[in-house]
Amino acid sequence: MTEKKERPIGIFDSGVGGLTVAREVMRNIPGERIVYFGDTARVPYGNKSKETILRYSRQIVRFLQTQEVKAIVVACNTASAFALEEIRHELDVPIIGVVKPGAKTACETTKNNRIGVIGTKGTIASGLYTEFIRKIKPDAQVIGVACPLFVPLVEESMLKDPVTMEMARRYLSALKDRRIDTLILGCTHYPLLRAVIGEIMGADVTLVNPAYETARGLKKLLEEEELRSARPAKEGETGHRFFVSDAAESFRDFANSILPIDIEKAQKINIEEY
Ligand code: DGL
């Protein structure tokens, strides 16, 4: 059996969005191997019920455990909001999500205590960002806006399309009027729309990508639990593995457009079996 600290890290999302977290893990924790699962057959998660997201997340976690992962990152805000706390108690490996790190960074960033959050309907309705922010800054004003069409636009690679620009204008107009100085990209798909969102919000609003802080949090966690790999980091690391529930080729192409490495393939599995 592989020594525990040389096992991979499991990362999952409803689709390609979690690759923004995988990218930060690759950049910030070199030497670690990743097993990524994108639930491309069942995306989007953002408009589904808590019960459904919990069932999906449990299946994915069971699959990741068959890959002998040493830790799990829920690289999906919706699953972090709906499933993380319950799943944490069912596991014997550490698990972290993206909401808490995102809330922490926003609190460190804001100067006027007015923070915007954009995310899926599920994430915004859960109120979890507001809860975490208020634990750190009880007097912060938090304004949440759900942007349900952003995920399909990203999944269709329409990152700079005029349709995306128009939708962003509509969704973000409510935030522009509220004098926020910090905006959390509270869905792992949204950092891929950073250019469009940044253009609309303007230079006075700092965009927070929770993925970066999540990768740092993961590194700290691995060190604390003595799970950090001792393997030397290699240029063009190929030890990562990618799994999806559908459309493996388009996932691979998308991954190759945003990751710092090229992946040869993503393997399709039947997640309902887990
Ligand atoms: N990328 C996910 C998130 O961060 C979910 C998007 C979706 O599947 O709706 O919330």
Residues whose N, C-alpha, C, O or C-beta is under 5 A from the ligand:
A	BS01	DGL	S14 G17 V43 P44 Y45 G46 N47 A75 C76 N77 T78 T120 V151 G186 C187 T188 H189
